């Protein structure tokens, strides 16, 4: 199929800036750019419409960008805690998705949609993971996601302690106590 020509109504990452005329595959145009109102078909009528509305669109874009920058400054360094069950090795029984992160951010005071959370791959282990949240096509915010088994473990991870080291410091029972629980409690009587 032939590529479709579109006029971008806002900046689209890895594609172009507002006002650029780009050629994309028909499915990308039909399923993403056009329904999301990020582009218009590059017909003669739409080009004329865009030229007339360009100043207004740029002003709206600038206003949204400034608002996103203010929000980013206000919540800079945001860290969210997500409690999940995990095995002894630190692998989660499932994964943390962008929906989970969006819900945690909303609970922390930053209202975001799951489509604004950019994850390269789902989080499948315990620990601190940096995630990017896109507030505006030109403004993004770094959020630290702390995945832990309990709030206490999350606090230790925040301080920089390794979860495995904390477990090693706890008293480990000896083999004799495991196989014969009463052996250490009673004195030896002949």
N, C-alpha and C positions, 0 to 999 in steps of 0.2 A: 504494500500500500504506500501511497505517496504521503509525504510529510504534510502537516497542516500548519499554515501560517497564523500566528496569533500575535496580538498586541498585549504586552504584560501591563496589568493595572497596578501591580506592586512588585517589589523585589522578590524573586524566587531564587533560592540558593542553588548554585551550580547551573543556572539557566540565564539569568539576566536581570537588569534593572527595570524600574517602571518606565514604560514608554518604548522599550525595545521591541522590535518585531523579530520573533523567533520562529524557527521551524521545529516542530516536535512530532512525535509519532501520534497517530490518530487516537489511540487508546489513552495516552497520557492526557491529551487535550479533553477528550470526551468524559473520562472518568475522574479527573482530578482538577485540572486548571479551570475549566469552564464551570462545573458545579460549585467550586469553591469561590467563584467570582474573582479569580486571580488573573484572568485574561479574557480578551474578546477575540472573536474571529477577525482576521485582518481583511475585512471587506472594505470597499470604498466608503460606504456609509459609516462603518465603525471607525475608520481612520479619521474621517471628518468630525465625528462625535468626540473622539479622543482629543483631537486638536483643540476643539472648543472647550472641553472640560478639563484640559490638562492642568491649568493653574489651580482649579478647585480640588482636583485629585491630589496634587502635590501638597496643597495646604492641609488637607485631611490627613495625608500620610505623615507630614511633619508633626502635626498635633498628636497623632497616635504614637509616633516615635518618641516625642518629648515625654509623654505620659509614661511610656514603657521605661524610659531612662530614669525617671523619678522613682518608679516602683523598684527598679533594679538597685538603685542607690539605697533605698529604704531597707530592703531585705538582703543586702549583700552579705555573703558568708552564711546563708541559711543552711542549716543542717537538720535533717529529719531522721527520726528513728522508726524503723519498721521491725516489729517483732515477728519472728518466724521460727518454726520447729526445724531442727537440723540434726544431722548425725554427729557422731564423735569426731569425724574428720573435718567438720565444718561445712559439709555439703548440705544444702537445703533440700527439704522434701518438697520440691516444686521450685518455683522461681519467683523473683520480684519483677513485675512488669511495669511498663510506663503508667498503667492505670493505678497501680498501688502507690507509685511515687506521686502522681497527681493528687490522689486522695490525701496522702500524708502532707503534701505542701499546702493543700487547702485547709487542713486541720491546723497547720502551723501559721496560717494567716495570709498565705499567698494563693489566691484563686487562679488555678491554671487548669487547662483541659489536658486530657491525656495525649492529644495530638501535639501539644507544645513541649512535651518531655521527649528528648532525643536520647535513645538508648541504642548503642551499636549492637548489643546483645543482651538478653535477659540476665539479671544478676542471680547466680546460682550458688554463691558461697557467702559465708558470714564475713563481716568486715566493713570497712569504709570504702565507698565507691563514689568518685566524682561523676555527676550527671549534668548535662546541659539542658536548660529550660529556655525555650525561645519565646520571649514576650512580644516581640515584633520581628519582622524579617531582618531588621538591621540591629536588633538588641537582643542579646542572650545573657543568661545568668547562670553561674555555676552553683550547683546545689550538692551538698555532701549527703549521701544516703548511708546511714549507719544501720546495717542489718545485723540483728543480734537475737539470741534466744530469750533474753529477759532484759528488763530495764537496767538491772545491775551490770549485766554483761555489756550493754550498750555504753554505760558510763565508763567502764574500764577501757573499752575500745576508744572512746573519745579521749581519754587520758594518754593513749598511746600504748597501753599494755596489750600484749598478745594474749588472746583467749587461751591458747594452749599452755602458755607459761603460768597463767593463773591456776589452771587445773593441776599442773605439776606441783605447785606449792602446797596444795591441800594434802592432808595426811593420807597417805596411801597405806591400806591395810597390808599386813604381811601375809604370805601364803599360809602360814600356820593358822592365823586368825580366820582366814577365809574357809579353810577346810574343817577346822574345829573351833567354832565360835566361842565356846566356853573355856577354852584352854588357857587364855590369859587372865580370866577372872578368878579362878579358884587356886588356892595355894596347893602345892604338891604335898599330899599326905601319904606316908608310907604304909 
